[in-house]
Amino acid sequence: MAYSTITKPSLHFNTKLTTGTGNSQAVTGLGFQPDLIWGKRRDSTGQHSWFDAVRGITKGIESSTNATEFTTTDYYSSFDSDGFTIAAGSGGAGNGSSQTAAQWCWKANGQGSANTDGTINTIYTSANTTSGFSIIKYTGTGSNGTVGHGLGVAPKMVIVKVLSTNNDWMVGHNGLDLAGGNPWHKYVYLNGTSAEADASTFWNDTAPTSSVVSLGTHSYVNYSGRNYIMYAFAEKKGYCKIGNYKGNGNANGTFVYTGFKPAMVMIKFAGSDNWYLKDSKRDVDNPVINNLFPNLSNAESGATSSYADFLSNGFKFRGTDSGLNGNNNAYIYMAIAEEPLVANVGESIPATAR
């Protein structure tokens, strides 16, 4: 049985939907003080903006562009004990009158502290060892090296962005290369549609360990003297699943077992296509219709071909969209729980379907 030690996933990850007022807006009821807020306007175009406690509340980066880090007071004004405060104004976090937005929030460990586990000492490593999520800021050396992630278990997905130059967001993922090769010889861009590609210069052909992530010499992840931010995700039974699957091109689509009822699923075709992001707050019932695309500024949209169901133990596609369920297409994903299928022994009330 898929028992989980995380009986309430919303204490580590939660989604907040907001409607703008143009005024400063305190968003409460999150369940924790967020250390990463990933925000996106829903009703119209707008960039995917990422703010974290390691870099500070006024420092943003955008996964839908390759742009440098920017400083702003027009998005969020504070990370709060039970949520966050959206700044006044019509820009940034979709806070103009009647604008709608989504914010996906993770708990790490505040600003964190320096980590010396790797050959490259980090400036800060902020790690939530319970949920398997950490934020790492480091300065590149230009030589093959390692950085400490602080999780105690090996992450299966890492996202890296250089802060000072217009370079792409790099993703390493344990599910790349379904042909059976080394997934850490592969990479994809978070801000693009390109298919998975080969290179040893990103992850040095080495999978993360329980203490470090390996880096090659590519300037997008390890240029001498440049600062980088890394987000590392590990699997946790009943809370986070990171893997791959193959589509069947059928409206009775592929089922992907996670061991929990999903709160959020993020998917990328290993070929050329967009990233997709679905969650249980924007669609409270099945089918899960609405898509946002981490690599695009597009407004929220949905089509029958991209429908899916969130089930008590995974997710299942109800359409034939090639970006999610093309026949024999290979996909990578990360899913985070709304509710574990079964929590601790003694608390074993199975999750129910939607």
GINOR-V597819 format. One record per backbone hydrogen bond with DSSP energy under -0.5 kcal/mol. CO is the residue of the C=O (numbers start at 1). NH is the residue of the N-H. E is the energy in kcal/mol with one decimal. If there is no record, write none. Layout:
<<CO/NH/E> <CO/NH/E>>
//
This chain:
<<1/3/-2.1> <2/342/-0.9> <5/7/-1.0> <8/11/-2.1> <9/12/-2.4> <9/13/-2.0> <12/107/-2.2> <14/105/-2.9> <16/103/-2.4> <18/101/-2.2> <20/98/-2.3> <22/89/-1.6> <25/27/-0.6> <25/86/-3.2> <26/28/-0.6> <27/84/-1.9> <32/34/-0.7> <35/53/-2.4> <36/106/-2.1> <37/39/-0.6> <37/51/-2.5> <38/104/-2.8> <39/49/-2.6> <40/102/-2.7> <42/300/-2.7> <47/49/-0.7> <48/63/-1.3> <48/64/-0.6> <49/39/-3.0> <50/61/-1.4> <51/37/-3.0> <52/56/-2.3> <56/59/-1.8> <58/60/-0.6> <58/72/-2.5> <60/70/-2.5> <61/50/-3.1> <62/65/-1.4> <70/60/-2.6> <74/93/-0.6> <75/87/-2.4> <78/80/-0.6> <78/85/-2.2> <80/83/-1.2> <82/30/-2.4> <83/34/-0.6> <83/80/-2.3> <84/27/-3.4> <84/86/-0.5> <85/77/-2.7> <85/78/-1.0> <86/25/-2.3> <90/96/-0.6> <91/95/-0.9> <95/21/-0.6> <95/22/-2.3> <96/99/-2.4> <99/20/-3.7> <100/42/-2.9> <100/43/-1.0> <101/18/-2.3> <102/40/-2.5> <103/16/-2.6> <103/105/-0.5> <104/38/-2.5> <105/14/-2.0> <106/35/-3.0> <106/36/-1.6> <106/108/-0.5> <109/112/-0.9> <110/109/-0.6> <113/125/-2.2> <115/122/-2.4> <119/121/-0.6> <120/148/-0.5> <121/139/-0.5> <124/137/-2.8> <125/113/-1.5> <125/127/-0.6> <126/135/-2.3> <127/129/-0.7> <128/132/-1.8> <128/133/-1.5> <132/234/-3.0> <133/128/-3.0> <134/232/-2.7> <135/126/-3.1> <136/230/-2.8> <137/123/-2.6> <137/124/-1.5> <138/228/-2.7> <140/225/-2.5> <145/215/-3.2> <146/120/-2.6> <147/213/-2.5> <156/174/-2.8> <157/233/-2.8> <158/172/-2.4> <159/231/-2.5> <160/170/-2.7> <161/229/-2.2> <163/69/-2.7> <165/167/-2.0> <169/190/-1.8> <170/160/-2.6> <171/188/-1.6> <172/158/-2.4> <173/176/-1.5> <177/180/-1.6> <181/183/-0.8> <182/185/-1.9> <183/186/-1.2> <184/205/-0.8> <185/199/-2.8> <187/197/-2.1> <188/171/-2.5> <189/192/-0.5> <193/273/-1.7> <197/187/-1.4> <200/204/-1.3> <201/218/-2.7> <202/216/-2.1> <203/206/-1.9> <209/155/-0.5> <210/152/-1.0> <211/149/-1.7> <211/150/-0.7> <212/209/-2.6> <213/147/-2.1> <215/145/-2.1> <218/221/-1.7> <218/222/-2.5> <219/223/-0.7> <222/142/-0.8> <223/226/-1.9> <226/140/-2.9> <227/163/-2.5> <227/164/-0.5> <228/138/-1.7> <229/161/-2.3> <230/136/-2.9> <231/159/-2.2> <232/134/-2.1> <233/156/-2.5> <233/157/-1.6> <236/239/-2.6> <236/240/-2.5> <239/337/-2.6> <240/236/-1.6> <241/335/-2.8> <243/333/-2.3> <245/331/-2.5> <247/328/-2.4> <251/253/-1.4> <254/317/-2.0> <255/257/-0.5> <256/315/-2.0> <259/341/-2.0> <260/262/-0.6> <261/338/-3.7> <261/339/-1.5> <263/280/-2.5> <264/336/-2.4> <265/278/-2.6> <266/334/-2.0> <267/276/-2.6> <268/332/-2.6> <270/196/-2.9> <271/273/-0.7> <274/269/-0.6> <276/267/-2.5> <277/292/-1.5> <278/265/-2.6> <279/283/-0.8> <287/289/-0.9> <288/308/-1.1> <291/301/-2.0> <292/277/-2.1> <292/294/-0.6> <293/296/-2.8> <297/46/-2.0> <301/291/-3.3> <303/306/-2.3> <304/307/-1.5> <305/321/-3.0> <307/318/-2.9> <308/287/-0.6> <308/288/-4.5> <309/311/-0.6> <309/316/-2.3> <310/354/-0.7> <311/262/-0.5> <311/314/-0.6> <313/258/-2.7> <313/259/-1.8> <314/311/-3.1> <315/256/-3.2> <316/309/-3.3> <317/253/-1.8> <321/324/-1.9> <321/325/-3.6> <322/326/-0.6> <325/249/-1.7> <326/329/-2.0> <329/247/-2.2> <330/270/-3.1> <331/245/-1.7> <332/268/-2.3> <333/243/-1.6> <334/266/-2.6> <335/241/-2.3> <336/263/-3.6> <336/264/-1.7> <339/261/-3.0> <341/351/-2.5> <342/4/-0.8> <344/347/-2.6> <347/343/-0.6> <347/349/-2.3> <348/350/-0.7>>
//
